[in-house]
Amino acid sequence: MQLRYIADSMDYREPQE
């Protein structure tokens, strides 16, 4: 998944409850 790769590059993490 490209989006996940980009997010990881930006050190972005989705909110996990």
mmCIF file of the N, C-alpha and C atoms, coordinates in Angstrom:
data_MODEL
# 
_entry.id   MODEL 
# 
loop_
_atom_site.group_PDB 
_atom_site.id 
_atom_site.type_symbol 
_atom_site.label_atom_id 
_atom_site.label_alt_id 
_atom_site.label_comp_id 
_atom_site.label_asym_id 
_atom_site.label_entity_id 
_atom_site.label_seq_id 
_atom_site.pdbx_PDB_ins_code 
_atom_site.Cartn_x 
_atom_site.Cartn_y 
_atom_site.Cartn_z 
_atom_site.occupancy 
_atom_site.B_iso_or_equiv 
_atom_site.pdbx_formal_charge 
_atom_site.auth_seq_id 
_atom_site.auth_comp_id 
_atom_site.auth_asym_id 
_atom_site.auth_atom_id 
_atom_site.pdbx_PDB_model_num 
ATOM 1  N N  . MET A 1 1  ? 0.850  -1.202 0.000  1.00 0.00 ? 1  MET A N  1 
ATOM 2  C CA . MET A 1 1  ? 0.000  0.000  0.000  1.00 0.00 ? 1  MET A CA 1 
ATOM 3  C C  . MET A 1 1  ? 0.888  1.256  0.000  1.00 0.00 ? 1  MET A C  1 
ATOM 4  N N  . GLN A 1 2  ? 0.788  2.033  -1.021 1.00 0.00 ? 2  GLN A N  1 
ATOM 5  C CA . GLN A 1 2  ? 1.645  3.217  -1.133 1.00 0.00 ? 2  GLN A CA 1 
ATOM 6  C C  . GLN A 1 2  ? 1.392  4.200  -0.002 1.00 0.00 ? 2  GLN A C  1 
ATOM 7  N N  . LEU A 1 3  ? 0.130  4.419  0.314  1.00 0.00 ? 3  LEU A N  1 
ATOM 8  C CA . LEU A 1 3  ? -0.225 5.400  1.339  1.00 0.00 ? 3  LEU A CA 1 
ATOM 9  C C  . LEU A 1 3  ? 0.494  5.092  2.649  1.00 0.00 ? 3  LEU A C  1 
ATOM 10 N N  . ARG A 1 4  ? 0.564  3.799  2.977  1.00 0.00 ? 4  ARG A N  1 
ATOM 11 C CA . ARG A 1 4  ? 1.218  3.397  4.222  1.00 0.00 ? 4  ARG A CA 1 
ATOM 12 C C  . ARG A 1 4  ? 2.711  3.741  4.157  1.00 0.00 ? 4  ARG A C  1 
ATOM 13 N N  . TYR A 1 5  ? 3.312  3.550  3.007  1.00 0.00 ? 5  TYR A N  1 
ATOM 14 C CA . TYR A 1 5  ? 4.739  3.846  2.840  1.00 0.00 ? 5  TYR A CA 1 
ATOM 15 C C  . TYR A 1 5  ? 5.000  5.333  3.022  1.00 0.00 ? 5  TYR A C  1 
ATOM 16 N N  . ILE A 1 6  ? 4.150  6.149  2.415  1.00 0.00 ? 6  ILE A N  1 
ATOM 17 C CA . ILE A 1 6  ? 4.292  7.603  2.529  1.00 0.00 ? 6  ILE A CA 1 
ATOM 18 C C  . ILE A 1 6  ? 4.103  8.028  3.982  1.00 0.00 ? 6  ILE A C  1 
ATOM 19 N N  . ALA A 1 7  ? 3.116  7.475  4.629  1.00 0.00 ? 7  ALA A N  1 
ATOM 20 C CA . ALA A 1 7  ? 2.822  7.825  6.018  1.00 0.00 ? 7  ALA A CA 1 
ATOM 21 C C  . ALA A 1 7  ? 4.023  7.472  6.896  1.00 0.00 ? 7  ALA A C  1 
ATOM 22 N N  . ASP A 1 8  ? 4.617  6.321  6.642  1.00 0.00 ? 8  ASP A N  1 
ATOM 23 C CA . ASP A 1 8  ? 5.767  5.887  7.433  1.00 0.00 ? 8  ASP A CA 1 
ATOM 24 C C  . ASP A 1 8  ? 6.943  6.838  7.205  1.00 0.00 ? 8  ASP A C  1 
ATOM 25 N N  . SER A 1 9  ? 7.065  7.311  5.981  1.00 0.00 ? 9  SER A N  1 
ATOM 26 C CA . SER A 1 9  ? 8.151  8.224  5.650  1.00 0.00 ? 9  SER A CA 1 
ATOM 27 C C  . SER A 1 9  ? 7.987  9.534  6.412  1.00 0.00 ? 9  SER A C  1 
ATOM 28 N N  . MET A 1 10 ? 6.744  9.950  6.586  1.00 0.00 ? 10 MET A N  1 
ATOM 29 C CA . MET A 1 10 ? 6.465  11.201 7.288  1.00 0.00 ? 10 MET A CA 1 
ATOM 30 C C  . MET A 1 10 ? 6.343  10.969 8.790  1.00 0.00 ? 10 MET A C  1 
ATOM 31 N N  . ASP A 1 11 ? 6.598  9.714  9.194  1.00 0.00 ? 11 ASP A N  1 
ATOM 32 C CA . ASP A 1 11 ? 6.505  9.354  10.604 1.00 0.00 ? 11 ASP A CA 1 
ATOM 33 C C  . ASP A 1 11 ? 5.095  9.638  11.121 1.00 0.00 ? 11 ASP A C  1 
ATOM 34 N N  . TYR A 1 12 ? 4.117  9.351  10.274 1.00 0.00 ? 12 TYR A N  1 
ATOM 35 C CA . TYR A 1 12 ? 2.721  9.571  10.666 1.00 0.00 ? 12 TYR A CA 1 
ATOM 36 C C  . TYR A 1 12 ? 2.106  8.255  11.137 1.00 0.00 ? 12 TYR A C  1 
ATOM 37 N N  . ARG A 1 13 ? 1.331  8.327  12.201 1.00 0.00 ? 13 ARG A N  1 
ATOM 38 C CA . ARG A 1 13 ? 0.704  7.103  12.714 1.00 0.00 ? 13 ARG A CA 1 
ATOM 39 C C  . ARG A 1 13 ? -0.785 7.334  12.935 1.00 0.00 ? 13 ARG A C  1 
ATOM 40 N N  . GLU A 1 14 ? -1.570 6.349  12.503 1.00 0.00 ? 14 GLU A N  1 
ATOM 41 C CA . GLU A 1 14 ? -3.021 6.475  12.644 1.00 0.00 ? 14 GLU A CA 1 
ATOM 42 C C  . GLU A 1 14 ? -3.428 6.274  14.100 1.00 0.00 ? 14 GLU A C  1 
ATOM 43 N N  . PRO A 1 15 ? -4.447 6.977  14.538 1.00 0.00 ? 15 PRO A N  1 
ATOM 44 C CA . PRO A 1 15 ? -4.935 6.862  15.911 1.00 0.00 ? 15 PRO A CA 1 
ATOM 45 C C  . PRO A 1 15 ? -5.536 5.490  16.176 1.00 0.00 ? 15 PRO A C  1 
ATOM 46 N N  . GLN A 1 16 ? -4.990 4.783  17.137 1.00 0.00 ? 16 GLN A N  1 
ATOM 47 C CA . GLN A 1 16 ? -5.508 3.457  17.480 1.00 0.00 ? 16 GLN A CA 1 
ATOM 48 C C  . GLN A 1 16 ? -6.112 3.495  18.876 1.00 0.00 ? 16 GLN A C  1 
ATOM 49 N N  . GLU A 1 17 ? -7.395 3.158  18.944 1.00 0.00 ? 17 GLU A N  1 
ATOM 50 C CA . GLU A 1 17 ? -8.059 3.200  20.251 1.00 0.00 ? 17 GLU A CA 1 
ATOM 51 C C  . GLU A 1 17 ? -7.843 1.889  20.985 1.00 0.00 ? 17 GLU A C  1 
# 
